[in-house]
Amino acid sequence: MDYPKFEVIGVTGLPEFKAGDNLGEEILKALSRMNVPIENGDVLVVSQKVVSKVEGMTVDLARVVPSQRALEIAKVCGKDPRFVELVLQESQSVEYVAPGHLIVTTKHGITCANAGIDVSNVDGTQNTVLLLPKDPDLSAKKLKEYIKNKTGKNVAVIISDTHGRTLREGQINVAIGLSGLNPFRDYRGKADMKGYVLRVKLIAVADEIASAAELVIGQATEKIPVALIKGLNVVEEGEYSAKTLNMPKERWFFKPQS
């Protein structure tokens, strides 16, 4: 019997990426060594960290001069003023400041801690940080097109990042960039198994896929920044964007108070 199922494969043997590296080429070489073929309908989930590294988004904090506003916010949240300055530069608005916390909405429209700026898995110190890609959707599109040009296969690509969730402990991976798939599965207006017409069921498929991939990607010493997912019927043409996953402020139920 053919049961519903999908497979998540961690892509192993990838190098320590640096600015200018060809991410697509290294992924294909690694999959070839693993004897895992790329097929039509596959989904590649790529950690934001490696995308940011190859795109040269690394910043040396020694070169950052904090503004007066950054100094004031740093006093409240207890973070390095230079780090706070970078957060401000990468943000369109500050949502919440408290000891240990700095929540902002990034230029991409993502509301998250510290504008998504990473210290972990960068260089092992507190002096070098990694910004988000300038345009994660474009990053995903370029990688998708590279795979298509080299293999002839039509895949989807998701750029993932680790985020917290409102009123939930812990973090999960979510999609901050994508190409080749609709980020939602829309059940609104459809009847359930009992005939009830669904009204609000809009499933964030892209985030679910990113979270599934994190189970093999990991967060610490796994050294697996990419996952290949097979068996999902989600790849489709269209101009889709991860930005549609960001809830507009006018729909926020919980308003942060600084």
C-alpha positions as CSV (number, residue, x, y, z in Angstrom):
1,M,0.0,0.0,0.0
2,D,1.3,3.5,-0.9
3,Y,1.2,5.5,2.3
4,P,1.5,9.4,2.5
5,K,5.1,10.1,3.3
6,F,8.1,12.3,2.6
7,E,11.8,12.1,3.2
8,V,14.2,14.7,4.7
9,I,17.9,14.1,3.8
10,G,20.7,16.1,5.5
11,V,23.3,17.2,2.9
12,T,26.7,16.2,4.4
13,G,30.3,16.9,3.4
14,L,29.7,20.6,2.7
15,P,32.7,23.0,3.2
16,E,33.0,25.9,5.6
17,F,31.5,28.5,3.4
18,K,33.1,32.0,2.8
19,A,32.2,35.0,0.7
20,G,32.1,34.4,-3.0
21,D,31.8,30.6,-2.8
22,N,29.4,28.9,-5.3
23,L,26.7,27.5,-2.9
24,G,24.8,25.7,-5.7
25,E,27.9,24.0,-7.0
26,E,28.9,22.7,-3.6
27,I,25.4,21.4,-2.9
28,L,25.4,19.4,-6.2
29,K,28.9,18.1,-5.5
30,A,27.9,16.9,-2.0
31,L,24.7,15.2,-3.3
32,S,26.8,13.5,-6.0
33,R,29.2,12.1,-3.4
34,M,26.2,10.9,-1.3
35,N,24.8,9.3,-4.5
36,V,21.5,11.2,-3.9
37,P,20.0,12.5,-7.2
38,I,18.2,15.8,-7.6
39,E,14.7,15.1,-9.0
40,N,11.8,17.2,-10.2
41,G,9.7,18.2,-7.2
42,D,12.5,18.1,-4.6
43,V,12.7,20.9,-2.1
44,L,16.1,22.3,-0.9
45,V,16.1,24.0,2.5
46,V,19.2,26.1,3.0
47,S,20.2,27.7,6.3
48,Q,20.4,31.4,6.2
49,K,23.9,31.4,7.7
50,V,25.5,29.8,4.7
51,V,23.6,32.1,2.3
52,S,24.7,35.1,4.3
53,K,28.3,33.9,4.3
54,V,28.6,33.4,0.6
55,E,26.9,36.7,0.0
56,G,29.4,38.5,2.2
57,M,27.1,39.6,5.0
58,T,29.7,39.2,7.7
59,V,30.5,42.3,9.8
60,D,33.4,43.0,12.1
61,L,32.0,44.8,15.2
62,A,35.3,46.7,15.6
63,R,34.3,48.7,12.5
64,V,30.9,49.7,13.9
65,V,30.4,53.1,15.6
66,P,27.2,53.2,17.7
67,S,24.8,56.1,17.5
68,Q,23.3,57.9,20.5
69,R,20.1,55.9,20.0
70,A,22.0,52.6,20.0
71,L,23.8,53.6,23.2
72,E,20.5,54.4,24.9
73,I,18.9,51.1,23.8
74,A,22.0,49.2,24.8
75,K,21.7,50.5,28.3
76,V,18.2,49.0,28.6
77,C,18.7,45.6,26.8
78,G,22.3,45.1,28.0
79,K,23.7,44.3,24.6
80,D,26.8,45.5,23.0
81,P,26.1,49.1,21.6
82,R,27.8,48.2,18.4
83,F,25.6,45.2,18.0
84,V,22.6,47.3,18.7
85,E,23.7,49.8,16.1
86,L,23.7,47.1,13.5
87,V,20.3,45.9,14.6
88,L,19.0,49.5,14.1
89,Q,20.6,49.7,10.7
90,E,18.9,46.5,9.6
91,S,15.5,47.5,10.9
92,Q,12.5,49.6,9.9
93,S,11.1,49.8,13.4
94,V,11.9,48.9,17.0
95,E,9.0,47.0,18.7
96,Y,10.2,46.1,22.1
97,V,13.2,46.7,24.4
98,A,13.8,45.1,27.7
99,P,16.7,43.6,29.7
100,G,18.0,40.9,27.4
101,H,15.5,41.5,24.6
102,L,15.5,43.7,21.5
103,I,12.6,42.9,19.2
104,V,12.5,44.7,15.8
105,T,10.9,44.6,12.4
106,T,13.6,44.2,9.8
107,K,13.8,45.9,6.4
108,H,12.5,42.6,5.0
109,G,9.3,43.0,7.2
110,I,10.2,40.2,9.6
111,T,9.5,40.8,13.2
112,C,12.1,39.0,15.3
113,A,14.9,39.3,17.9
114,N,18.0,41.3,17.0
115,A,17.0,41.7,13.3
116,G,18.0,38.1,12.8
117,I,21.7,39.0,13.2
118,D,23.7,35.9,14.2
119,V,26.7,35.4,16.4
120,S,26.6,31.6,16.6
121,N,28.4,29.6,14.0
122,V,30.2,32.6,12.6
123,D,33.8,32.7,13.8
124,G,33.6,31.5,17.4
125,T,33.9,34.9,19.0
126,Q,31.6,37.8,19.9
127,N,33.4,40.2,17.5
128,T,32.0,39.0,14.2
129,V,28.4,38.8,13.3
130,L,26.3,37.8,10.3
131,L,23.5,39.8,8.8
132,L,20.5,38.3,7.0
133,P,20.7,38.2,3.2
134,K,19.7,41.5,1.6
135,D,16.9,39.7,-0.4
136,P,16.3,36.1,0.8
137,D,13.7,35.6,-2.0
138,L,16.2,36.5,-4.6
139,S,18.8,34.3,-3.0
140,A,16.4,31.4,-3.2
141,K,15.5,32.2,-6.8
142,K,19.1,32.3,-7.9
143,L,19.9,29.0,-6.3
144,K,16.7,27.4,-7.8
145,E,17.8,28.7,-11.3
146,Y,21.3,27.4,-10.8
147,I,20.1,23.9,-10.0
148,K,17.7,24.0,-13.0
149,N,20.5,25.1,-15.3
150,K,23.0,22.5,-14.1
151,T,20.6,19.5,-13.7
152,G,17.5,20.3,-15.8
153,K,15.4,19.6,-12.7
154,N,12.7,21.8,-11.4
155,V,13.0,22.2,-7.6
156,A,11.9,24.6,-4.9
157,V,14.2,26.4,-2.6
158,I,13.6,27.7,0.9
159,I,16.0,29.9,2.9
160,S,15.4,29.1,6.6
161,D,16.2,30.9,9.9
162,T,15.6,30.1,13.5
163,H,12.9,32.2,15.2
164,G,10.9,32.3,18.4
165,R,7.1,32.3,18.4
166,T,4.6,34.5,20.2
167,L,3.6,32.9,23.6
168,R,5.5,29.7,22.8
169,E,8.7,28.5,24.4
170,G,11.6,27.4,22.2
171,Q,12.4,28.2,18.6
172,I,11.7,26.6,15.3
173,N,13.0,27.2,11.7
174,V,10.9,29.3,9.5
175,A,11.1,30.4,5.8
176,I,12.5,33.9,5.3
177,G,13.1,33.4,1.5
178,L,11.6,31.0,-1.1
179,S,11.2,30.3,-4.7
180,G,9.3,27.7,-6.6
181,L,6.5,27.0,-4.1
182,N,3.4,28.7,-2.7
183,P,4.1,29.4,1.0
184,F,0.5,28.5,1.9
185,R,-1.9,25.7,1.6
186,D,-5.3,27.4,1.6
187,Y,-8.3,25.3,2.9
188,R,-10.6,28.3,3.3
189,G,-13.9,27.7,1.6
190,K,-13.4,24.0,1.5
191,A,-15.5,21.4,3.4
192,D,-14.0,19.2,6.0
193,M,-14.8,15.5,6.3
194,K,-18.1,16.3,8.0
195,G,-19.1,18.9,5.5
196,Y,-18.2,22.0,7.6
197,V,-16.9,24.8,5.5
198,L,-13.5,25.9,6.7
199,R,-13.0,29.6,7.3
200,V,-9.5,30.3,8.6
201,K,-7.4,27.3,7.7
202,L,-4.4,28.8,5.9
203,I,-1.5,26.5,6.5
204,A,2.0,28.0,6.4
205,V,3.5,25.1,4.4
206,A,6.9,26.8,3.8
207,D,7.4,27.2,7.6
208,E,6.4,23.6,8.2
209,I,8.9,22.4,5.6
210,A,11.7,24.6,7.1
211,S,10.9,23.2,10.6
212,A,11.0,19.6,9.3
213,A,14.4,20.3,7.7
214,E,15.8,21.7,11.0
215,L,15.5,18.2,12.5
216,V,18.4,17.1,10.3
217,I,20.2,20.5,10.0
218,G,20.5,21.1,13.7
219,Q,21.9,24.2,15.5
220,A,25.3,23.3,16.9
221,T,28.0,20.9,15.8
222,E,26.0,19.0,13.1
223,K,27.7,20.8,10.2
224,I,24.6,20.2,8.0
225,P,23.4,23.5,6.7
226,V,21.3,22.1,3.8
227,A,18.5,19.5,3.6
228,L,16.9,17.9,0.6
229,I,13.3,17.0,0.9
230,K,11.6,14.4,-1.4
231,G,8.0,13.3,-1.7
232,L,6.2,16.6,-1.1
233,N,3.9,17.8,-3.9
234,V,4.5,21.5,-3.4
235,V,6.7,22.7,-6.3
236,E,4.9,25.0,-8.6
237,E,5.6,28.0,-10.8
238,G,4.6,31.5,-9.8
239,E,5.9,34.7,-8.3
240,Y,5.8,33.7,-4.6
241,S,7.5,35.4,-1.7
242,A,8.3,34.6,1.9
243,K,7.3,38.2,2.7
244,T,3.6,37.1,2.5
245,L,4.3,35.1,5.7
246,N,4.8,38.3,7.7
247,M,1.6,39.4,9.3
248,P,0.8,43.1,8.7
249,K,0.9,45.2,11.9
250,E,-2.7,46.2,11.6
251,R,-3.6,42.5,12.2
252,W,-1.4,42.1,15.3
253,F,-3.5,41.0,18.3
254,F,-0.6,41.5,20.8
255,K,1.0,44.9,20.6
256,P,4.5,45.1,22.1
257,Q,5.1,47.9,24.6
258,S,8.6,49.3,25.0
